[in-house]
Amino acid sequence: MVGWPHRISDDAFAYALERFKIDDLRGVLVHVNQTLKRNKALDAAKNNTDASFAFARDLFGAKTVSEVIQVQTAYTRKVFDAAASQFKDFQELTQKFVTDATRPVTEQVEKTFREIKAA
């Protein structure tokens, strides 16, 4: 289990999960995650579309084969850099979601085990 330094038995973990209703929390967190990713995806799509139109404009403005190759090379580099950046953004968003989503569970499990130790 991430963030928990001790090995937890399956029975103890099952008991901890029974102590609180995780399904409602999971549903809310999944919805929030989907909304955030959808918004990020829309931003990425808009940026990609804008870049494509700019590429077409620049391509039609090229007067020589050399300019066409320069425009194509610059566009390819820009698309690659944008894709790498977008991938990194989605990766960070997913990592943050996983961290935030597991925090309440981890806290509840730790609390339950403290109660079990105290008893």
Secondary structure, 3 states (H helix, E strand, C coil): CCCCCCCCCHHHHHHHHHCCCHHHHHHHHHHHHHHHHHHHHHHHHHHHHHHHHHHHHHHHHCCCHHHHHHHHHHHHHHHHHHHHHHHHHHHHHHHHHHHHHHHHHHHHHHHHHHHHHHC
